[in-house]
Amino acid sequence: MNLAGALLVFLLATPIVLANNNNIIQSTDKSFYIEKFYYEDFVYSQGKKTELGDQVELDVAFRYQYSSSTFARIRFETIPEDNRFNNKTSKFELLAGHQYENLNFQLDLELDVNNSSSGGQTLGLDLDSEYTRLQWQLNNKVSLSFYPFNFDGEVGHKFNTWDVTRINYISGAPSTVSETQGTNSIVNKTIPGLELKYQFNDSWSANVGLGVASYLYPANGDFDIQNFPTATRWERKEDFGHKLGVQYKKENLKLSVDYVGHSEPKETGALLENAWSVYGIGRTSQVLIEGEFTFTKNGKEAWDIARGSDWFNNTTTPFMPIYADYDGNRQNWLGQSDYAISTKIGYEWSKSTTPYVTLRYQGKNFIFRDEESAHRLRTADESQSHGGLIRTGLGTYLKYGNFTVNPELEYRNAKNPVFTNAADEVSSQRLLGNFKKTDYLITLFLTYDFDGRMIFAP
């Protein structure tokens, strides 16, 4: 399919989705309603052809409001960036909350489906959830929140980092860390902690957070997971996390600045050492503008962990637990810093239609959650990233009741050849592939908002 054909698919996608929206059933019970519905799917790209169904991101939540102070919510989510195979990213969450005077309590449970022949299911705590919390409203300006699992270490919107404070350690205390997993496993966890928030007035607020998590690490000072992976004994150590944020909110303008970092990214094999982001969205008359600047400081020894697994991606000799290219050399983004910029300008053609244009740039070492990150979008031998990526696009928001349908066409231009064709996607053929510097992608978003507001709005 050429670019003209892609444009045709882009134009046809919207009426097809609108026609199917009538099949979505909404509850008429005022105490039970759809709280959130978010659907994202790659429709077509020049390099990978049709991708419908391959990388679906779905986030659906139903809420039962028992009373003004008590609620329950069930949520279904897929995270294709983690692992697409066999729907192993799919998970159910159960959230319950209660407000008693100045104390607010929320508990997030996760339903884990056992894929073994026994077919067992377990319901337990979601151990990396930022929704489990205990919050005290000390007065009308100050609140203190305790997060026992995750004090929300994310920054960025379009360039979301996921949890900057997501760390790893090896369970099993092996005498030598090697490509052979044995009975050992990599534990992935987030940092719990406290967050203090201060509301200056109706517009300005600020927050500060501190947290700490323990992890296991060899006690001998000469241990190096790459060059000297022998451990005489293991000990429990601590990684301290910190975060800062400032928010400004008016009727037609929202601004936020966020920073997150932690103290031991090297020993915990963390992807990021710290990150900060500036985000704003506002409108003047019928023009809407959204902008974001996000900066990341990358981990020096980020572990290359296989998706959906609890061990390293490389299980051959020579053993390379840290991100490396096909020749065994460390990838060049490790320990580096870089930034990304995103701008979006839309025009409210009517109350239900807002077309827009976008311009985005990512530095060659910028690391974030999506597939365009420097550690994922790489040349055939994986020695270089995209080298700097410019993304230009156009799209439209179409409001249909409480639903917003958003098709988007994006053209991508990289400094290095990193975009594949269908044959190059086979890993054994990457080095023989004909990689290109340009690509285009059609994406379809579908969002439900309980309040019926346009999604692209302050």
Disulfide bonds with the S-S distance in Angstrom:
none
